[in-house]
Amino acid sequence: MRYRLFTAGLALLFVVSAQAQTPAANGPPVTTMVVTFKVKPGKNEAFEKAFLDMQKSVKANEPGNINYDFYHDSKDPQSYVIIERYKDAAAVTAHGQSDHGKKLIATLGDMLDGRPDAMRLVLISAKK
């Protein structure tokens, strides 16, 4: 039961950012997701492989994704951060409903030490 709730929570991270997002005056807003993961000791290699595979799938199958960057926290060997940037809410929704996203969720179940922490950012301005 706990695993099922955990998996449902993880799946929610992939689609929650598109909810309640309204278009900007000059078109749909660019959305960035910053997701932090804490990995159980001994699971780093498998976790990294899962996200490198995900990164390849996003690049190949998600034209609405602008960036999908994978980071390791230099101060904590068990912490990772994904920074994802999408052109609009529809691209975020497509990401959350993708087969490769669902596969990742299923793969991560026993690797994580707690729930991921996600923050949705909507672009106001960017350096041009």
Number of C-alpha atoms within 10 A of each C-alpha: 6 7 10 10 10 18 19 12 14 21 18 12 18 22 16 16 21 18 10 8 15 13 12 12 7 6 9 16 19 22 23 23 20 15 18 19 21 20 23 16 12 10 15 18 9 14 21 16 11 16 18 14 13 17 17 12 15 20 14 9 13 15 12 20 21 18 16 18 14 15 12 15 13 9 7 9 13 18 18 20 18 19 16 18 23 23 18 22 23 14 20 27 18 19 21 20 14 17 12 18 18 16 12 18 18 13 15 17 16 15 17 19 15 13 16 17 13 19 13 16 14 19 14 9 7 5 3 3
